[in-house]
Amino acid sequence: MAEMRLPTSASQGKANLQLGGVGGGIDVATGVTTTAVMRGRVIEETPDAGIKIAGFQIPKWDEVLKIAVEAQRASGIGYLGADVVIDQKKGPIILELNARAGLAIQIANLAPLRYRLDRIERLKVKSAEHGVQIAKNLFGGEIETEIEGISGKRVIGTVEKVKLIGKTGKEIGVEAKIDTGAASSSIDEGLAKALGLKELIEFFNQIELPEIKDRNYARKIEQQLNRKYKGKQKDLVDIIVVYSSHGVSIRPRTRLTFELSGVKKISKVSIIQREELKYPMIVGRKDLKKFLVEPGRK
């Protein structure tokens, strides 16, 4: 079992459950938080800031599990609690090992520990990696339904099938990259044309775009372009300057209806040439408010 401990004002800044800290259950397979408890009762939000606890992805989760298994194997103690902290530079580090670990972890996970101990009693763990795999396979993977029920959000992966609805009602299905690093969504020019936006692209391509040499002037250029061209073409919502890993680009934006994991969205998406990239669409974080993204899942 695994849990995350959070300090509160009641615990005076210490991540101690007895003093009033919060214990958050963690799905072993994914490293995503599920339920949480404070002083023996189930809670959904942190008491001080009101932040939802379920659905938080613990960073470097596989490394956390591996170092815990390695510590157990090195100590030779059968049942123990491994306290792990995650250092910004060094990653997961063992803080301490507890030979008489507390059992409140059962409450945080809303599950009995004895059942899990019985399942692994006669298993032989060949390596730390093998131990991690056993834990994931036996005691994880039920997080998705739990999280959706607790948070009201759907769990999606880093690549998802999206259904786009064109101007004439034409529907096109594509695989999209789910990118929380991108502020807004974007689609490829070819896909935009297939959705009935050819006139918008032709209009935008006739505009003489300035070269942006200084990032400080990007906002000013964006305002100038919108004053001159916004509303001049029926499908053009606005023009934006976008900074990405590929550099600076000036793009037209339009309204687009699409469906992701059963949720219909009406969004403002930018149009850019993406034919050299693997996915014709990126779904950015502005369109991900009803979703929780599970890293590594496709």
Buried (B, 14 or more C-beta within 10 A) or exposed (E): BBBBBBBBEBBEEBBEBEBBBBBBBBBBBBBBBBBBBBBEEEBEEBBEEEEBBBBBBBEBBEBBBBBBBBBBEEEEBEEBBBBBEBEEEEBBEBEEBEEEBEEBBBBBBEBEBEEBEEEEEEEEBEEBBEBBBBBBEBBBEBBBEBBBEBBEBBBBEBBBEBBBBBBEEEEBEBEBBBBEEBBBBBBBBBBBBBBBBEBBBEBBEEBEBEEBEEEEEBEEBBEEBBEEBEEEBEBBBBBBBBEBEEEEBBBBBBEBBBBBBEEEBEBBBBBBEBEEEEBBBBBBBBBBEBBBBBBEBE
